[in-house]
């Protein structure tokens, strides 16, 4: 069975190779230059470009030709395949891929699933698919569990840099200026596949990151303890050691997985953003 996902899930090369997961790179556009989100463009270079140009890069789906190239093996062999996509609330990618699969009359053996998530949430969903495959579940069982998992994954994050949102036209210059003075940061949650601001947090990047944990885990009722995924746009993983340590000090989650966000997510979130994803039963 093939497992394919797109680059919005920010899965590492090591994870993809170790777990036999294939990648469809999405596209990042900086001015007149276009890059595949395949590791050739670094998030830190993207952030530098944004500050220098006072605007954010654009992102887009893969081309139809790129999708066909990834799926051709499945079309040729009719191998059972699951494609887990970035949320349809954030991209048209899932509808594009479903049309290509439908046009090739491959719906019986290629299942295209809307993750209703991105970044750490999408990565967590892919990990659960891998676990099911490796435990010996068949294609139908994996697909059934996948659809249930999608509805259970909860993800939320704090955007620390309103200037970056201003560059991208996602908030006004006045809002960004006032937000900088008052030090408020939006707490955003994925709700039915769409990004919604649920609260404004005040404080330094470190303080609001810690408040994210405190606000989320007031109780552990119905929260699955197997995994919590962390995604961030800090310069290095070590820069969020304080955050990971706070999660570990909850003495609840069995596995804390940290992924640095790639260019697709960073294009919209900016630097010093941090988020979590977990499963709520």
Residue frames relative to the residue before (quaternion, step in Angstrom):
aa qw qx qy qz dx dy dz
X 1.0000 0.0000 0.0000 0.0000 0.00 0.00 0.00
X 0.3007 -0.7478 0.5663 0.1726 3.56 -0.98 0.88
X 0.1155 -0.7383 0.6590 0.0850 3.55 -1.16 0.73
X 0.0018 -0.7956 0.6034 -0.0540 3.55 -0.74 1.12
X 0.0373 0.7767 -0.6287 0.0096 3.55 -1.09 0.70
X 0.4695 -0.6612 0.4920 0.3166 3.57 -1.24 0.19
X 0.6896 -0.5491 0.3106 0.3557 3.53 -1.28 0.35
X 0.4823 0.6624 -0.4481 0.3575 3.62 1.21 -0.03
X 0.6095 0.5767 -0.3453 0.4204 3.58 1.24 -0.33
X 0.3219 -0.8004 0.4633 0.2027 3.59 1.31 -0.10
X 0.2889 0.7596 -0.5289 0.2444 3.57 1.00 0.77
X 0.4823 -0.6917 0.4583 0.2807 3.56 -0.94 0.87
X 0.6354 -0.5166 0.4137 0.3978 3.53 -1.27 0.42
X 0.6356 0.5436 -0.3221 0.4436 3.56 1.03 -0.84
X 0.6550 0.5011 -0.3126 0.4714 3.59 0.96 -0.87
X 0.6559 0.5243 -0.3185 0.4397 3.58 0.86 -0.94
X 0.6992 0.4680 -0.2745 0.4655 3.58 0.85 -0.96
X 0.6680 0.5166 -0.3023 0.4422 3.59 0.89 -0.92
X 0.7941 0.3294 -0.1389 0.4916 3.56 0.97 -0.88
X 0.4257 -0.7377 0.4401 0.2844 3.56 1.31 0.29
X 0.3713 0.6789 -0.5231 0.3572 3.55 0.84 1.12
X 0.2701 -0.7819 0.5453 0.1357 3.57 -0.87 0.96
X 0.3098 -0.7864 0.5228 0.1114 3.54 -1.15 0.74
X 0.1647 -0.7175 0.6665 0.1175 3.51 -1.17 0.80
X 0.2680 -0.7801 0.5379 0.1741 3.62 -0.38 1.13
X 0.3273 -0.6910 0.6074 0.2156 3.54 -1.08 0.79
X 0.4970 -0.6849 0.4679 0.2549 3.59 -1.27 0.08
X 0.1374 -0.7555 0.6373 0.0652 3.55 -1.09 0.87
X 0.1258 -0.7974 0.5886 0.0428 3.58 -0.92 0.95
X 0.0681 -0.7704 0.6339 0.0076 3.55 -0.74 1.15
X 0.8135 -0.1157 0.0447 0.5682 3.56 -0.24 1.25
X 0.7974 -0.2150 0.1972 0.5283 3.57 -0.60 -1.18
X 0.6233 0.5461 -0.3395 0.4450 3.58 1.28 -0.04
X 0.1646 -0.7861 0.5928 0.0599 3.53 -0.97 0.93
X 0.0828 -0.8055 0.5867 0.0041 3.56 -0.91 0.99
X 0.3856 -0.6432 0.5989 0.2809 3.52 -1.21 0.59
X 0.3902 -0.7075 0.5364 0.2440 3.58 -0.98 0.85
X 0.3136 0.7677 -0.4804 0.2854 3.53 0.60 1.26
X 0.7005 -0.4365 0.2641 0.4991 3.56 1.27 0.32
X 0.5585 0.6240 -0.3911 0.3816 3.58 1.24 -0.27
X 0.7230 0.3186 -0.2104 0.5757 3.58 1.20 -0.50
X 0.2687 -0.7784 0.5514 0.1333 3.57 -0.75 1.06
X 0.5816 -0.6128 0.4124 0.3407 3.55 -1.05 0.81
X 0.6503 0.5275 -0.3271 0.4380 3.59 0.98 -0.80
X 0.6329 0.5066 -0.3306 0.4833 3.60 1.13 -0.63
X 0.6186 0.5421 -0.3302 0.4631 3.55 1.07 -0.72
X 0.6557 0.5024 -0.3118 0.4694 3.59 0.93 -0.88
X 0.6340 0.5265 -0.3248 0.4641 3.59 0.97 -0.85
X 0.6501 0.5138 -0.3119 0.4649 3.59 0.94 -0.89
X 0.6551 0.5288 -0.3158 0.4377 3.60 0.93 -0.85
X 0.6755 0.4777 -0.2994 0.4752 3.58 0.93 -0.86
X 0.6578 0.5148 -0.3144 0.4510 3.58 0.99 -0.79
X 0.7733 0.3552 -0.1710 0.4966 3.58 1.04 -0.81
X 0.3533 -0.7672 0.4660 0.2634 3.59 1.34 -0.09
X 0.6870 0.3613 -0.3093 0.5494 3.55 1.01 0.89
X 0.4271 -0.6953 0.5125 0.2673 3.54 -1.23 0.37
X 0.5738 -0.5710 0.4472 0.3804 3.57 -1.18 0.45
X 0.4095 -0.6530 0.5645 0.2953 3.54 -1.30 0.26
X 0.1977 -0.7622 0.6024 0.1308 3.56 -1.20 0.50
X 0.0172 -0.8067 0.5907 0.0008 3.56 -1.13 0.56
X 0.6383 -0.5055 0.4169 0.4041 3.52 -1.34 0.20
X 0.5937 -0.4998 0.4659 0.4249 3.53 -1.30 0.13
X 0.5499 -0.5826 0.4626 0.3798 3.59 -1.20 0.34
X 0.6464 -0.5046 0.3897 0.4191 3.58 -1.23 0.35
X 0.6298 0.5426 -0.3322 0.4455 3.58 1.04 -0.78
X 0.6573 0.5059 -0.3098 0.4647 3.59 1.01 -0.79
X 0.6302 0.5194 -0.3276 0.4752 3.58 1.06 -0.77
X 0.6555 0.5178 -0.3065 0.4565 3.57 0.91 -0.93
X 0.6325 0.5401 -0.3320 0.4450 3.58 0.99 -0.81
X 0.6787 0.4857 -0.2898 0.4685 3.58 0.96 -0.85
X 0.7541 0.4154 -0.2098 0.4634 3.58 0.95 -0.88
X 0.4623 0.7314 -0.4348 0.2496 3.59 1.20 -0.38
X 0.6138 0.5561 -0.3500 0.4376 3.59 0.98 -0.79
X 0.6680 0.4890 -0.3010 0.4734 3.60 0.96 -0.84
X 0.6277 0.5283 -0.3339 0.4642 3.57 1.01 -0.76
X 0.6930 0.4946 -0.2757 0.4463 3.57 0.95 -0.92
X 0.8009 0.3157 -0.1364 0.4903 3.58 0.90 -0.93
X 0.3139 -0.7570 0.4938 0.2909 3.58 1.32 -0.38
X 0.2494 0.7753 -0.5324 0.2308 3.56 1.08 0.74
X 0.5225 -0.6331 0.4700 0.3244 3.56 -0.97 0.86
X 0.0055 -0.8210 0.5625 -0.0974 3.53 -0.76 1.15
X 0.1076 -0.7544 0.6427 0.0791 3.54 -1.08 0.79
X 0.0938 -0.7691 0.6313 0.0345 3.55 -0.89 1.03
X 0.1043 -0.7921 0.6006 0.0318 3.58 -0.65 1.15
X 0.1688 -0.8493 0.5000 0.0122 3.54 -0.51 1.29
X 0.6315 -0.4742 0.4596 0.4064 3.52 -1.35 0.31
X 0.6573 -0.5504 0.3466 0.3807 3.57 -1.09 0.72
X 0.4879 -0.6518 0.5015 0.2927 3.55 -1.06 0.80
X 0.5964 0.5634 -0.3588 0.4451 3.57 1.26 -0.28
X 0.7316 0.3795 -0.2182 0.5227 3.56 1.30 -0.24
X 0.8033 0.0907 -0.0077 0.5886 3.58 1.21 -0.43
X 0.4468 -0.6740 0.5196 0.2761 3.57 -1.23 0.49
X 0.3421 0.7961 -0.4558 0.2034 3.58 1.33 0.03
X 0.6733 0.5117 -0.3200 0.4271 3.61 0.81 -0.95
X 0.6620 0.4927 -0.3139 0.4695 3.62 0.99 -0.75
X 0.6034 0.5527 -0.3422 0.4620 3.57 1.09 -0.70
X 0.7035 0.4648 -0.2714 0.4641 3.57 0.83 -1.01
X 0.6272 0.5340 -0.3383 0.4550 3.60 0.99 -0.76
X 0.6452 0.5141 -0.3299 0.4589 3.60 0.97 -0.77
X 0.6559 0.5064 -0.3170 0.4614 3.58 0.94 -0.85
X 0.6462 0.5071 -0.3154 0.4753 3.58 0.99 -0.83
X 0.6642 0.5018 -0.2984 0.4669 3.57 0.95 -0.89
X 0.6512 0.5225 -0.3157 0.4508 3.60 0.95 -0.85
X 0.7177 0.4013 -0.2405 0.5158 3.58 1.19 -0.56
X 0.4253 -0.7433 0.4283 0.2885 3.58 1.34 0.35
X 0.4341 0.7227 -0.4192 0.3368 3.55 1.00 0.93
X 0.3261 0.7957 -0.4705 0.1979 3.59 1.23 0.24
X 0.6088 0.5832 -0.3591 0.4004 3.60 1.10 -0.55
X 0.8187 0.2412 -0.1044 0.5105 3.58 0.98 -0.76
X 0.6965 0.3287 -0.2805 0.5729 3.61 1.27 0.07
X 0.0920 -0.7969 0.5970 0.0108 3.55 -0.59 1.19
X 0.1420 -0.7854 0.6010 0.0429 3.55 -0.67 1.17
X 0.0726 -0.8356 0.5438 -0.0279 3.55 -0.50 1.23
X 0.3754 -0.6947 0.5777 0.2068 3.52 -0.99 0.97
X 0.3405 -0.7704 0.5018 0.1967 3.61 -0.49 1.14
X 0.2324 -0.7746 0.5332 0.2482 3.58 1.22 -0.58
X 0.6869 0.4101 -0.2444 0.5479 3.52 1.23 0.59
X 0.0974 -0.7468 0.6445 0.1322 3.52 -1.38 -0.21
X 0.7953 0.3008 -0.2193 0.4785 3.57 -1.34 0.09
X 0.8648 -0.0382 0.0264 0.4999 3.59 -0.88 -0.98
X 0.6289 0.5391 -0.3437 0.4424 3.60 1.08 -0.64
X 0.6599 0.4911 -0.2950 0.4862 3.55 0.97 -0.86
X 0.6392 0.5310 -0.3224 0.4534 3.59 1.01 -0.83
X 0.6425 0.5227 -0.3190 0.4607 3.59 0.98 -0.81
X 0.6405 0.5209 -0.3242 0.4620 3.59 0.98 -0.81
X 0.6447 0.5111 -0.3207 0.4694 3.58 0.95 -0.84
X 0.6389 0.5294 -0.3294 0.4507 3.60 0.96 -0.82
X 0.6516 0.5048 -0.3208 0.4666 3.60 0.98 -0.75
X 0.6089 0.5272 -0.3539 0.4755 3.61 1.08 -0.63
X 0.6441 0.5216 -0.3122 0.4643 3.57 0.94 -0.93
X 0.6508 0.5184 -0.3205 0.4527 3.59 0.91 -0.88
X 0.6597 0.5048 -0.3072 0.4644 3.58 0.95 -0.86
X 0.6471 0.5129 -0.3201 0.4644 3.58 0.94 -0.86
X 0.7132 0.4709 -0.2624 0.4480 3.56 0.84 -1.01
X 0.6479 0.5015 -0.3233 0.4735 3.59 1.21 -0.39
X 0.6070 -0.6161 0.3262 0.3815 3.57 1.31 0.05
X 0.4031 0.7086 -0.4915 0.3061 3.59 1.20 0.21
X 0.4505 -0.6889 0.4952 0.2780 3.56 -1.11 0.67
X 0.7613 -0.4138 0.2676 0.4214 3.54 -1.37 0.25
X 0.6835 0.4909 -0.2918 0.4547 3.59 0.86 -0.95
X 0.6516 0.5106 -0.3129 0.4656 3.58 0.99 -0.82
X 0.6511 0.5170 -0.3115 0.4602 3.56 0.96 -0.89
X 0.6642 0.5058 -0.3038 0.4590 3.58 0.92 -0.91
X 0.6429 0.5159 -0.3187 0.4679 3.59 0.99 -0.82
X 0.6761 0.4862 -0.2909 0.4711 3.58 0.87 -0.95
X 0.6174 0.5689 -0.3372 0.4261 3.56 1.04 -0.80
X 0.6750 0.4923 -0.2991 0.4610 3.57 0.86 -0.94
X 0.6412 0.5037 -0.3207 0.4819 3.58 1.09 -0.66
X 0.6466 0.5333 -0.3164 0.4443 3.58 0.99 -0.86
X 0.6041 0.5813 -0.3506 0.4175 3.58 0.97 -0.87
X 0.7037 0.4646 -0.2660 0.4671 3.57 0.96 -0.87
X 0.7002 0.4863 -0.2647 0.4508 3.59 1.19 -0.44
X 0.5887 0.5920 -0.3785 0.3997 3.59 1.16 -0.44
X 0.1167 -0.7791 0.6152 0.0292 3.53 -0.87 1.06
X 0.0581 0.8001 -0.5956 0.0418 3.56 -0.90 0.86
X 0.0473 0.7763 -0.6250 0.0662 3.51 -1.12 0.80
X 0.0336 -0.8092 0.5864 -0.0121 3.55 -1.14 0.60
X 0.3587 -0.7042 0.5737 0.2152 3.51 -1.32 0.40
X 0.2423 -0.7433 0.6097 0.1308 3.56 -0.88 1.05
X 0.2250 -0.8314 0.4990 0.0960 3.56 -0.52 1.18
X 0.7662 0.3578 -0.1881 0.4994 3.58 1.10 -0.53
X 0.2140 -0.8053 0.5425 0.1068 3.58 -0.20 1.26
X 0.5336 0.6132 -0.4131 0.4106 3.60 1.18 -0.41
X 0.6491 0.5189 -0.3194 0.4555 3.56 1.00 -0.83
X 0.6325 0.5088 -0.3262 0.4844 3.59 1.05 -0.73
X 0.6159 0.5423 -0.3370 0.4614 3.58 1.10 -0.72
X 0.6269 0.5402 -0.3379 0.4484 3.61 0.92 -0.88
X 0.7409 0.4226 -0.2165 0.4749 3.56 0.99 -0.89
X 0.5166 -0.6692 0.4014 0.3524 3.57 1.29 0.07
X 0.4968 0.6814 -0.4141 0.3428 3.58 1.25 0.32
X 0.7625 0.0378 -0.1245 0.6338 3.56 1.33 0.10
X 0.5781 -0.6173 0.4095 0.3421 3.57 -1.14 0.56
X 0.6436 -0.5083 0.3982 0.4109 3.56 -1.27 0.33
X 0.6353 0.5358 -0.3286 0.4487 3.57 1.03 -0.82
X 0.6558 0.5066 -0.3105 0.4657 3.59 0.93 -0.92
X 0.6545 0.5137 -0.3113 0.4591 3.57 0.96 -0.87
X 0.6596 0.5085 -0.3094 0.4589 3.59 0.98 -0.85
X 0.6718 0.4831 -0.2936 0.4787 3.57 0.90 -0.95
X 0.6391 0.5326 -0.3205 0.4531 3.55 0.99 -0.84
X 0.6481 0.5165 -0.3172 0.4611 3.56 1.06 -0.76
X 0.6585 0.5016 -0.3073 0.4694 3.56 1.00 -0.82
X 0.7514 0.3894 -0.2077 0.4906 3.58 0.85 -0.97
X 0.3254 -0.7812 0.4663 0.2577 3.55 1.35 -0.22
X 0.3823 0.6902 -0.5384 0.2961 3.59 0.78 0.95
X 0.1456 -0.7810 0.6064 0.0318 3.53 -1.09 0.84
X 0.4221 -0.7237 0.4781 0.2636 3.60 -0.80 0.92
X 0.2453 -0.7133 0.6403 0.1452 3.54 -1.06 0.91
X 0.0833 -0.8329 0.5462 -0.0324 3.55 -0.46 1.28
X 0.1159 -0.7921 0.5985 0.0295 3.54 -1.00 0.89
X 0.4166 -0.6502 0.5653 0.2901 3.55 -1.18 0.60
X 0.0047 0.7920 -0.6077 0.0577 3.56 -0.60 1.19
X 0.8209 -0.1548 0.0395 0.5483 3.56 -0.45 1.28
X 0.7641 -0.4173 0.1921 0.4529 3.53 0.89 1.01
X 0.7016 0.4156 -0.2675 0.5133 3.59 1.25 0.01
X 0.4882 -0.6651 0.4902 0.2811 3.52 -1.19 0.68
X 0.0350 0.7985 -0.5984 0.0545 3.57 -0.79 1.03
X 0.3619 -0.7028 0.5643 0.2378 3.55 -0.95 0.89
X 0.1447 -0.8287 0.5384 0.0496 3.57 -0.65 1.10
X 0.8044 0.0056 0.0183 0.5937 3.57 1.22 -0.35
X 0.2864 -0.7038 0.6107 0.2227 3.57 -1.30 0.36
X 0.1597 -0.7844 0.5955 0.0674 3.55 -0.79 1.07
X 0.2238 -0.7780 0.5732 0.1265 3.56 -1.08 0.69
X 0.5589 0.6001 -0.4555 0.3464 3.52 -1.14 0.73
X 0.6952 -0.4305 0.3599 0.4493 3.53 -1.34 -0.15
X 0.6996 -0.4424 0.3386 0.4474 3.56 -1.29 0.19
X 0.6613 0.5027 -0.3040 0.4664 3.58 0.94 -0.86
X 0.6714 0.5145 -0.3034 0.4387 3.58 0.89 -0.91
X 0.7054 0.4507 -0.2875 0.4655 3.58 0.84 -0.91
X 0.5842 0.5567 -0.3751 0.4562 3.59 1.14 -0.53
X 0.6656 0.4834 -0.2970 0.4848 3.56 0.97 -0.83
X 0.6273 0.5293 -0.3339 0.4636 3.59 1.07 -0.71
X 0.5612 0.5930 -0.3801 0.4347 3.59 1.14 -0.62
X 0.6777 0.4710 -0.2856 0.4871 3.58 0.91 -0.88
X 0.6717 0.5076 -0.3019 0.4472 3.57 0.85 -0.97
X 0.6780 0.5010 -0.2860 0.4556 3.57 0.97 -0.88
X 0.6938 0.4941 -0.2732 0.4471 3.58 1.04 -0.81
X 0.8144 0.2750 -0.1130 0.4983 3.56 0.78 -1.03
X 0.0854 0.7883 -0.5944 0.1341 3.54 0.50 1.24
X 0.7668 0.0377 -0.0189 0.6405 3.55 1.32 -0.44
X 0.3260 -0.7442 0.5448 0.2076 3.58 -1.18 0.50
X 0.3192 0.7558 -0.5081 0.2622 3.56 1.23 0.35
X 0.8547 0.0937 -0.1222 0.4957 3.57 -0.88 1.07
X 0.5564 0.5887 -0.4139 0.4153 3.61 1.19 0.22
X 0.4095 -0.7148 0.5179 0.2303 3.56 -0.77 1.10
X 0.3320 -0.7966 0.4788 0.1612 3.58 -0.77 1.01
X 0.4808 0.7150 -0.4320 0.2663 3.60 1.19 -0.23
X 0.8286 0.0166 0.0370 0.5583 3.60 0.81 -0.97
X 0.0317 0.6965 -0.7125 -0.0794 3.45 -1.43 0.44
X 0.2046 -0.7823 0.5810 0.0928 3.55 -0.86 1.00
X 0.1536 -0.7713 0.6148 0.0598 3.55 -1.07 0.87
X 0.0301 -0.7762 0.6296 0.0141 3.56 -0.98 0.87
X 0.0270 0.8249 -0.5619 0.0562 3.58 -0.97 0.77
X 0.2786 -0.7366 0.5874 0.1866 3.54 -1.34 0.31
X 0.2824 0.7272 -0.5530 0.2924 3.57 1.09 0.74
X 0.6690 -0.5196 0.3278 0.4183 3.62 -1.13 0.44
X 0.8150 0.0347 0.0235 0.5779 3.60 0.90 -0.92
X 0.6279 -0.5295 0.4064 0.4003 3.58 -1.23 0.45
X 0.6361 0.5565 -0.3390 0.4132 3.59 0.99 -0.79
X 0.5889 0.5987 -0.3629 0.4038 3.59 1.19 -0.48
X 0.7306 0.3575 -0.2455 0.5274 3.59 1.21 -0.28
X 0.2229 0.7912 -0.5330 0.2005 3.59 1.14 0.57
X 0.6217 0.5555 -0.3408 0.4345 3.58 1.04 -0.79
X 0.6600 0.5195 -0.2888 0.4595 3.57 1.06 -0.84
X 0.6612 0.4985 -0.2915 0.4789 3.56 0.93 -0.97
X 0.6472 0.5216 -0.3160 0.4574 3.58 0.98 -0.86
X 0.6349 0.5233 -0.3335 0.4602 3.59 1.00 -0.76
X 0.6370 0.5102 -0.3247 0.4781 3.58 1.03 -0.77
X 0.6651 0.5042 -0.3062 0.4579 3.58 0.90 -0.91
X 0.6516 0.5280 -0.3088 0.4487 3.56 1.08 -0.70
X 0.5019 0.6154 -0.4348 0.4247 3.57 1.29 -0.05
X 0.2176 -0.8171 0.4981 0.1919 3.56 1.29 -0.52
X 0.5320 0.6288 -0.4023 0.3997 3.55 0.96 0.88
X 0.7656 0.3817 -0.2203 0.4687 3.60 0.64 -1.07
X 0.4369 -0.7173 0.4890 0.2354 3.55 -0.98 0.93
X 0.7995 0.1181 -0.0361 0.5878 3.59 1.08 -0.72
X 0.0984 -0.7620 0.6390 0.0369 3.56 -0.85 1.05
X 0.0765 -0.8184 0.5693 -0.0141 3.57 -0.45 1.26
X 0.1354 -0.8074 0.5729 0.0401 3.59 -0.73 1.08
X 0.0018 -0.7767 0.6295 -0.0217 3.56 -0.91 1.00
X 0.3465 -0.6999 0.5797 0.2323 3.57 -1.02 0.79
X 0.4788 -0.6928 0.4577 0.2852 3.58 -0.80 1.00
X 0.3873 -0.7228 0.5323 0.2103 3.52 -1.09 0.79
X 0.7853 -0.3785 0.2277 0.4338 3.58 -1.30 -0.04
X 0.6136 0.5564 -0.3791 0.4124 3.64 0.96 -0.70
X 0.7132 0.4297 -0.2527 0.4928 3.58 0.80 -0.99
X 0.6570 0.5269 -0.3149 0.4378 3.58 0.92 -0.90
X 0.5716 0.6043 -0.3754 0.4090 3.60 1.08 -0.65
X 0.7600 0.3616 -0.1846 0.5075 3.57 1.06 -0.76
X 0.7398 0.4452 -0.2293 0.4494 3.58 1.03 -0.77
X 0.3492 -0.7380 0.5084 0.2737 3.60 1.08 -0.61
X 0.6608 -0.5168 0.3673 0.4017 3.54 -1.30 -0.13
X 0.8199 0.2634 -0.2271 0.4547 3.52 -1.35 0.48
X 0.4058 0.6435 -0.5181 0.3908 3.55 1.06 0.85
X 0.0219 -0.7991 0.6008 -0.0056 3.58 -1.06 0.73
X 0.0109 0.8260 -0.5616 0.0464 3.57 -0.99 0.82
X 0.2536 -0.7517 0.5925 0.1398 3.54 -1.33 0.31
X 0.0650 -0.7588 0.6446 0.0666 3.52 -1.30 0.46
X 0.0626 0.7778 -0.6190 0.0889 3.54 -1.04 0.86
X 0.4554 -0.6795 0.5029 0.2793 3.57 -1.28 0.20
X 0.1621 -0.7737 0.6087 0.0678 3.54 -0.92 0.99
X 0.2901 -0.7957 0.5111 0.1465 3.56 -0.52 1.17
